[in-house]
């Protein structure tokens, strides 16, 4: 069960950060040049991001939160799709 929790952590963190910031998937997608449908799949754990997409997402959320968001926080153990 512990491993299952770790696999869901990235999507929950990404969704939580977006919601705390009061942003829609569309707004995040437009600001990061990522498709909102792919962001939605990432948040649901159905897709993973490569390094470049994770960097864009981490940089965007870091600006909104006032401190860096590390890629490790958002990185899925499943690897890029």
N, C-alpha and C positions, 0 to 999 in steps of 0.2 A: 504494500500500500504506500509505503514511503516514496518509492520510485515514481509512482503515479502522480503524487503531489508535485514532485519536481518537474515533471513533464508539463503540467498545467500552469506552473508558475509564470513563465514568460507571457502567456496570453492574458493571464489575470492582471499582471503588472501593467502591461500595455493598455488594457481596457480601463483599469483603475486610474492610471495617470490621465488618460484622455477624458474620463468622466470628471475627475477632480478639476481639470482645467476647463470644464464646461464646453468641450469641443465635440462636434459631430465627426463621424468617419469621413464625410465629404470634405469638411474643413481641413482635417489632418492630411487627407489625400492630396488636396490642392496645394497646401503649404509645403509638402514634402515631395511633390511630384510622384506620388505613389497612388495606384488605383484604390479607390475606397472599397471595392469588392475584395481586392487582395488583402487589404488591411482587415476587413471583417473576417476573412478566412484565417488570417494570422491570429486574431483575437480569439477565435473559436478553436484554435489548435489544429486547423485543417491545412495550414500552409506554414512554411518557414521562410525567413528572409535570408538572403546572402549578406555578406559583410557590408557592402555599400548601402543597401537599403536599411540595414540596422543602424549604420552610422547616421544616415539622414534622420531617421526616426529619433534616435538618441539625442542628436543635436537639437532637433525641434523641441522635444519635450524638456530638455535641459534649459533652453531659453525660457520656456513658460514657467518652469518651477524655480528658476533663479539659481540653479546649481547643476553640475553635470549629471547626466544620466548615463551610466556606463553601458556599453554594448553587452556585457556579461549579464546585466540585469534583464535585458530584453531577448537575449539569445536563446533560441530553442535548441535543445540537445539533439533534436532530430536532424539537424543540419539543413543547409539550403536546399530548396526544391527548385 
